[in-house]
């Protein structure tokens, strides 16, 4: 199954000025607390960790837990001094991992 992520960044940012980053990934986020129609417990399958790196340096990270909704959405603020590449990674249960990169234009 293909995973889809949506990442929203400004087209260009000004050096030293904070800007908002928004990221979401398509994931069902099964908590492991629900049961199936047959009474069997549904196995947990959640995104556990999100990281954002700028040219390899960690600039934002979040640990997620069972209370987070499906398709987890994160918004945070960054400040950059020079252009680079933002990399985003989501990791979770059952070997789930999704990575995306976006260029960052700084003027």
KEDRENFI-852903 format. One line per 2 residues: number of its first residue (from 1); for each residue x, y, z of N, C-alpha, C, O. Coordinates in Angstrom, 1 decimal. Each point is the difference from the previous one (the first is absolute). Example, Ala and Ser with C-alpha at 12.3 -4.5 7.8 and 13.67 -1.06 7.14 Angstrom:
% KEDRENFI-852903
1> 13.2/-5.7/7.8/-0.9/1.2/0.0/0.9/1.2/0.0/1.0/0.0/0.7 | -1.4/1.1/-1.4/0.9/1.1/0.0/-0.8/1.1/0.8/0.5/1.1/0.1 .
***
This chain:
% KEDRENFI-852903
1> 0.8/-1.2/0.0/-0.8/1.2/0.0/0.9/1.2/0.0/0.9/0.2/0.8 | -1.2/0.8/-1.7/0.8/1.2/-0.1/-0.4/0.9/1.2/-1.2/0.2/0.3 .
3> 2.2/0.5/0.2/-0.3/1.0/1.1/0.1/1.3/-0.6/0.9/0.3/-0.9 | -1.8/0.6/1.3/0.0/1.4/-0.5/0.2/0.9/1.1/-0.6/0.0/1.1 .
5> 1.5/1.0/-1.3/0.3/1.0/0.9/-0.3/1.4/-0.6/0.2/0.1/-1.3 | -0.6/0.8/2.0/-0.2/1.4/-0.4/0.8/0.9/0.8/-0.1/0.0/1.3 .
7> 1.0/0.8/-1.9/0.9/0.9/0.7/-0.2/1.4/-0.6/0.0/0.2/-1.2 | -0.3/0.7/2.1/-0.2/1.4/-0.4/1.1/0.9/0.5/0.2/0.1/1.2 .
9> 0.5/0.6/-2.1/1.1/0.9/0.3/-0.2/1.3/-0.8/-0.7/0.0/-1.0 | 1.2/1.1/1.5/0.0/1.2/-0.8/0.8/-0.2/-1.3/1.0/-0.8/0.1 .
11> -1.3/1.5/-1.2/0.8/-0.1/-1.2/1.5/0.4/0.3/0.9/-0.6/-0.5 | -0.8/1.7/1.3/1.3/0.5/0.4/-0.1/0.6/1.3/-1.0/0.5/0.4 .
13> 2.1/-0.6/0.4/0.0/0.6/1.3/1.2/1.0/0.1/0.9/0.0/-0.8 | -1.0/0.9/1.7/1.0/1.0/0.3/0.9/-0.5/1.1/-0.4/-0.5/1.0 .
15> 1.7/0.6/-1.3/1.0/-0.5/1.0/-0.2/0.6/1.4/-0.2/1.2/0.1 | 0.1/-2.1/0.9/-0.1/0.4/1.3/-1.5/0.3/0.5/-0.2/0.3/1.2 .
17> -0.7/-0.4/-2.1/-1.4/0.2/0.3/-0.7/-1.3/0.1/0.1/-0.8/-0.9 | -0.9/0.6/2.0/-0.7/-1.2/0.2/-1.1/-0.2/-1.0/-0.6/0.9/-0.5 .
19> 0.4/-2.2/0.1/-1.0/-0.4/-1.0/-0.7/-1.2/0.5/0.6/-0.9/0.7 | -1.8/0.7/-1.1/-0.8/-1.2/0.4/0.2/-1.2/-1.0/-0.1/0.2/-1.2 .
21> 0.2/-1.4/1.8/0.1/-1.2/-0.7/-1.2/-0.8/0.4/-0.3/-0.2/1.2 | -0.5/-0.4/-2.2/-1.1/-0.8/0.3/0.2/-1.4/-0.7/0.3/0.0/-1.2 .
23> -0.5/-1.1/1.9/0.2/-1.3/-0.6/-1.0/-1.0/0.5/-0.4/0.0/1.2 | -0.1/-0.8/-2.1/-1.0/-1.1/0.4/0.4/-1.2/-0.8/0.5/0.1/-1.2 .
25> -0.8/-1.2/1.7/0.2/-1.3/-0.7/-1.3/-0.8/0.1/-0.6/-0.1/1.0 | 0.3/-0.6/-2.1/-1.2/-0.9/0.0/0.4/-1.3/0.7/0.8/-0.7/-0.4 .
27> -1.5/0.5/1.6/0.2/-1.2/0.8/-1.2/-0.2/0.8/-0.5/0.9/0.7 | 0.1/-2.2/-0.6/-1.3/-0.3/0.8/0.1/0.2/1.5/-1.0/0.2/0.6 .
29> 2.2/-0.4/-0.1/0.3/0.1/1.5/-1.0/-0.8/0.8/-0.8/0.5/0.8 | 0.9/-1.8/-0.9/-0.7/-0.9/0.9/0.6/-0.1/1.3/1.2/-0.4/0.2 .
31> -2.0/0.7/0.9/0.6/0.1/1.3/0.4/-1.3/0.7/0.8/-0.1/0.9 | -1.5/-1.0/-1.3/0.3/-1.3/0.7/-1.0/-0.3/1.1/0.0/-1.0/0.6 .
33> -0.9/2.0/-0.3/-1.0/-0.1/1.0/-1.4/-0.5/-0.5/-0.8/-0.5/0.8 | 0.6/0.6/-2.1/-1.3/-0.4/-0.6/0.0/-1.5/-0.3/1.0/-0.6/-0.1 .
35> -2.2/0.1/0.0/-0.2/-1.4/-0.4/-0.8/-0.1/-1.3/-0.7/0.9/-0.4 | 1.0/-2.0/-0.3/-0.7/-0.2/-1.3/-1.4/-0.5/0.3/-0.4/-0.2/1.1 .
37> -0.4/0.1/-2.1/-1.4/-0.5/0.1/0.0/-1.4/0.6/-1.0/-0.4/0.7 | 2.1/-0.4/-0.9/0.1/-1.3/0.6/0.5/0.0/1.4/0.1/-1.1/0.6 .
39> 0.2/2.2/0.0/0.5/0.1/1.4/1.5/0.0/0.1/0.4/0.0/1.2 | 0.3/-0.2/-2.3/1.4/0.0/0.1/0.6/1.4/0.1/-0.5/0.9/-0.6 .
41> 1.5/-0.7/1.4/0.6/1.3/0.1/0.8/0.3/-1.3/0.8/-0.8/-0.5 | -1.0/2.0/0.0/0.7/0.5/-1.2/1.4/0.4/0.4/0.1/0.7/1.0 .
43> 0.9/-1.2/-1.7/1.4/0.4/0.4/0.3/1.4/-0.1/-0.5/0.7/-1.0 | 1.3/-0.2/1.8/0.4/1.4/0.0/0.8/0.3/-1.3/0.9/-0.8/-0.4 .
45> -1.2/1.9/-0.2/0.8/0.4/-1.2/-0.1/1.6/-0.1/-0.9/0.5/-0.6 | 1.9/0.1/1.3/0.0/1.5/0.1/1.4/0.5/-0.5/1.0/-0.7/0.0 .
47> -1.1/2.0/-0.4/1.3/0.7/-0.3/0.5/0.4/1.4/-0.7/0.6/0.8 | 2.0/-1.0/-0.5/0.6/0.2/1.3/0.9/1.3/0.0/0.2/0.6/1.1 .
49> 0.4/-0.3/-2.2/1.0/1.1/0.0/0.0/0.8/-1.3/-0.2/-0.6/-1.1 | 0.3/1.9/1.2/0.1/0.9/-1.1/1.3/0.8/0.2/0.2/0.5/1.1 .
51> 0.5/-0.4/-2.2/1.2/0.9/0.1/0.1/0.9/-1.3/-0.4/-0.5/-1.1 | 0.9/1.7/1.3/0.3/0.9/-1.0/1.5/0.4/0.1/0.4/0.4/1.1 .
53> 0.3/-0.5/-2.2/1.4/0.3/0.0/0.3/1.1/-1.1/-0.6/-0.1/-1.1 | 1.5/1.0/1.4/0.4/1.0/-1.0/1.5/-0.3/-0.2/0.9/0.1/0.8 .
55> -0.6/-0.6/-2.1/1.3/-0.4/-0.4/0.6/-1.0/1.0/1.2/0.1/0.3 | -2.0/-1.0/0.2/0.5/-1.1/0.9/-0.1/0.3/1.4/0.2/-0.9/0.9 .
57> -0.4/2.2/-0.5/-0.1/0.4/1.4/-1.4/-0.1/0.5/-0.9/0.6/-0.6 | 0.6/-1.2/1.7/-1.3/-0.1/0.5/-0.5/1.4/0.5/0.7/0.6/0.8 .
59> -1.8/-0.2/-1.4/-0.6/1.3/0.4/-1.3/-0.1/0.7/-0.4/0.9/0.7 | -0.3/-2.0/-0.8/-1.3/-0.3/0.7/-0.2/-1.5/0.0/0.3/-0.7/-0.9 .
61> -0.8/0.3/2.1/-0.4/-1.4/0.1/-1.2/-0.1/1.0/-0.2/0.8/0.9 | -0.6/-1.9/-1.1/-1.1/-0.2/0.8/-0.2/-1.5/0.2/0.0/-0.8/-1.0 .
63> -0.3/0.4/2.2/-0.4/-1.4/0.3/-1.5/0.0/0.1/-0.6/0.8/0.7 | 0.0/-1.7/-1.4/-1.5/-0.1/-0.1/-0.4/-1.3/0.8/0.7/-1.0/0.0 .
65> -1.9/1.1/0.5/-0.6/-1.1/0.8/-1.4/-0.4/-0.5/-0.5/0.6/-0.9 | -0.1/-1.6/1.5/-1.3/-0.5/-0.4/-1.1/1.0/-0.1/-0.9/-0.2/-0.7 .
67> 1.0/1.3/1.5/-1.1/1.0/0.0/0.0/0.9/-1.2/-0.9/0.8/-0.2 | 1.9/-0.9/-0.7/0.1/0.9/-1.2/-0.9/-0.6/-1.0/-0.1/-1.2/-0.2 .
69> -0.7/2.1/-0.5/-0.9/-0.5/-1.0/0.6/-0.5/-1.3/1.2/0.1/-0.2 | -2.0/-0.7/-0.6/0.4/-0.5/-1.3/0.6/1.2/-0.8/-0.5/1.1/0.2 .
71> 1.4/-1.4/-1.1/0.6/1.0/-0.9/0.5/1.1/0.9/-0.4/1.2/-0.2 | 1.4/-1.5/1.0/0.5/1.1/0.9/0.5/1.2/-0.7/0.8/-0.1/-1.0 .
73> -1.2/1.3/1.5/0.4/1.3/-0.5/0.8/0.7/1.0/-0.3/0.1/1.2 | 1.5/0.4/-1.6/0.8/0.8/0.8/0.3/1.3/-0.6/0.2/0.1/-1.2 .
75> -0.1/1.0/2.0/0.3/1.3/-0.5/1.1/0.6/1.0/-0.2/-0.2/1.2 | 1.2/0.8/-1.7/1.1/0.5/0.9/0.7/1.1/-0.8/-0.2/0.2/-1.2 .
77> 1.0/0.6/2.0/0.7/1.1/-0.6/1.5/-0.2/0.0/0.5/-0.6/0.9 | 0.1/1.0/-2.0/1.4/-0.1/-0.2/0.6/1.3/-0.4/-0.7/0.9/-0.4 .
79> 2.0/-0.8/0.6/0.8/1.2/-0.5/1.2/-0.6/-0.7/0.7/-0.8/0.6 | -0.4/1.4/-1.7/1.2/-0.5/-0.8/0.8/1.2/-0.4/-0.5/1.1/-0.3 .
81> 1.8/-1.3/0.2/0.9/1.1/-0.4/0.4/-0.1/-1.5/0.4/0.9/-0.6 | -0.4/-2.2/0.1/0.4/-0.2/-1.4/-0.8/-1.1/-0.6/-0.7/-0.7/0.6 .
83> 0.7/0.7/-2.0/-0.8/-1.0/-0.7/0.5/-1.4/0.4/1.1/-0.2/0.4 | -2.0/-0.8/-0.6/0.4/-1.4/0.3/-1.1/-0.9/-0.4/-0.9/0.3/-0.8 .
85> 1.0/-1.5/1.3/-1.0/-1.0/-0.2/-0.7/-0.5/1.3/0.7/-0.4/0.9 | -2.0/0.5/-0.9/-0.7/-0.5/1.2/-0.4/-1.5/-0.3/-0.5/-0.3/-1.0 .
87> 0.8/-0.5/2.0/-0.4/-1.4/-0.2/-1.0/-0.4/1.2/0.2/0.5/1.1 | -1.2/-1.2/-1.5/-1.1/-0.3/1.0/0.0/-1.6/0.0/0.0/-0.6/-1.0 .
89> -0.1/0.1/2.3/-0.2/-1.5/0.1/-1.0/-0.3/1.0/-0.1/0.6/1.1 | -0.7/-1.6/-1.4/-1.0/-0.5/0.9/0.3/-1.5/0.2/0.2/-0.7/-1.0 .
91> -0.1/0.2/2.3/0.3/-1.4/0.3/-1.1/-0.5/0.9/-0.5/0.8/0.9 | 0.2/-2.0/-1.0/-1.0/-0.6/0.8/0.0/-1.5/0.2/1.0/-0.6/-0.3 .
93> -2.1/0.1/0.8/0.0/-1.5/0.3/0.0/-0.8/-1.3/-0.3/0.6/-1.1 | 0.6/-1.8/1.2/-0.1/-1.0/-1.1/0.9/0.4/-1.2/-0.3/-0.2/-1.2 .
95> 1.4/0.9/1.5/1.0/0.4/-1.0/-0.4/1.2/-0.8/0.6/0.3/-1.1 | -1.6/0.4/1.5/-0.5/1.2/-0.8/1.1/1.1/0.0/0.5/0.3/1.0 .
97> -0.1/0.1/-2.2/0.9/1.1/-0.1/-0.3/0.8/-1.3/-0.1/-0.7/-1.1 | 0.0/2.0/1.1/-0.2/0.8/-1.2/0.9/1.2/0.1/0.1/0.7/1.1 .
99> 0.6/-0.4/-2.2/0.9/1.2/0.0/-0.4/0.8/-1.3/-0.4/-0.5/-1.0 | 0.6/1.8/1.2/-0.2/1.0/-1.1/1.0/1.1/0.2/0.5/0.2/1.2 .
101> -0.1/0.5/-2.2/0.9/1.1/0.0/-0.6/1.2/-0.7/-0.7/-0.2/-1.0 | 1.1/1.4/1.4/-0.5/1.2/-0.7/1.2/1.0/0.0/0.7/0.1/1.0 .
103> -0.5/0.6/-2.1/1.0/1.0/0.0/-0.5/1.3/0.8/-1.2/0.3/0.0 | 2.2/0.3/0.6/-0.4/1.2/0.8/0.8/1.2/-0.6/1.2/0.0/-0.1 .
105> -2.0/1.0/-0.4/0.6/1.1/-0.6/0.0/1.2/1.0/-1.0/0.4/0.5 | 2.2/0.1/-0.2/0.2/1.1/1.0/0.6/1.2/-0.7/1.0/-0.2/-0.8 .
107> -1.5/1.3/1.0/0.5/1.2/-0.7/0.5/1.0/1.1/0.5/1.1/-0.3 .
***
